[in-house]
């Protein structure tokens, strides 16, 4: 790991500037978010609800703030606290989550709520170490909840914070290899006082000013200590290793439509992509075009087209088959559903339904 170009004395100086300038800026320009306690209100002793902080951080993983807002409002209206969420059927949670993607988050969300209620009396632990023992909580989420909800000096590292650290300290090596170095730099800058506000200030800075493209360096509150700006390379940082080409996988799904309009759906296994979600029957997604899959029932199947969808690590091309069957047809797997709009269907399955129901 390359040695940081800053010594302890310099780090202390930068820490003070970052803390004071960032917090002063945050006090005036903090984003208004439905899960956030504004700095002025927090300064009066009002602390954020750990449940709302945790829920928002789980939702924000791999998802934009703009998208999360509506989901957060619906979730908290339906389940205002962790006890309510824990008592809800998992299927209801998955249904509300539909469209957010990365469905393991929803399964872990429900499991975590139940663990908090059964093992912690409905109260979230207030340290990183204890939070890390909960289902679905990794280092980032544990630090975010500990810092924002409990004012623990825990370094919170998301893409925004990585970018700010890389630019302030002019770290020119490439991601992802420099992640440990950026984490150490973020940890060295995390103050003991107001660490929750500081963590949110760095994230807000990265989201609104120190943006991936065309950063607004001229109005940045920490421009005086930004080594990337001084060297004229801020916009180029952090440098990233070339992306690998995403592979393409292939699959087949089957839409059986009964005479009364009901369609055949099945629950996917808990493990794997889209785990626990409701979808159309079908086989595994493979990197070679499947020659044949076993249909969920005996019928005359016709090809209706191809659905294309992109996941984080691969592209999917899925052939959609349809069969129209009688009212008394018994499937080999799955169950008949009359109202697909009431089910938690992932986006790729909604695409398949739309294609085959035309």
Beta strands, then each sheet from edge to edge (+ up, - down):
strand 1: 174-175
strand 2: 239-240
strand 3: 247-258
strand 4: 263-267
strand 5: 278-279
strand 6: 281-282
strand 7: 302-310
strand 8: 314-325
strand 9: 335-337
sheet 1: 1+ 2+
sheet 2: 6+ 3- 8- 7+
sheet 3: 5+ 4- 9+
end
